[in-house]
């Protein structure tokens, strides 16, 4: 499929640190660099005080690594207001384990390279050749571009997505996490960080669905964080009974967020 890109758009991408530059003359553009799905484009950031910002998430990850936190047993919490999610061809895993973890941009991840054979993300991409920086100010002439469907190594695509998330560009990051989920619907990394994007965009109901998938996935690395985000999402939705039950479950698990959950119940 051929399309025309305005040079203004191209110039902005050249200056965007999240865009992958092949060299000074060539530029790789991914579909998410220019195009957002309409439903995501229409979303608006939640008030800053209601957001779970990347820096806060990093600080919490760092604390979790230094504190002796007991493992949360989600399956043993009877009051948990979470039901198994069926999405597409997803299967709910009963025997859950702790996955191998890595950190990119100081954010925790499950290293799926260990569990998948040649993991890759299918997306659309175009290579623009001969786009020198001295043409950044030119406002005329469109650039003819032909999009190609390509497979990008999973870890590379995820790393760029996290950089965009760190820049607090939640719409663009969400679009990329959803692209990962199109290839791997059960991917806990994309569900968790996609859920955080939705949460920061005030889309609490859909955020809960993503966090629930994490709780029902093969690996339980993000159980504590997901349960905490679900509780806060219920709060913002005004579903106080569900929020109270979830905060209570967090307290009973005596995990990292137990103290914060006690404070929430007193509010």
Secondary structure, 3 states (H helix, E strand, C coil): CEEEEEHHHHHHHHHCCCCCECCCCEEEEEHHHHCCCHHHHCCCCCCHHHCCCHHHHHHHHHHHHHCCCCCCCHHHCCCCCCCCCCCCCCCCCCCCECCCEEEECCEEEECHHHCCCCCEEEEEEEEEECCCHHHCCCCCCEEEEECEEEEEEHHHHHHHHHHHHHCCCHHHHHHHHHHHHHHCCCCHHHHHHHHHHHHHCCCHHHHHHHHHHHHCCCECCCHHHHHHHHHHHHHHHCCHHHHHHHHHHHHHHCCCCHHHHHHHHHC
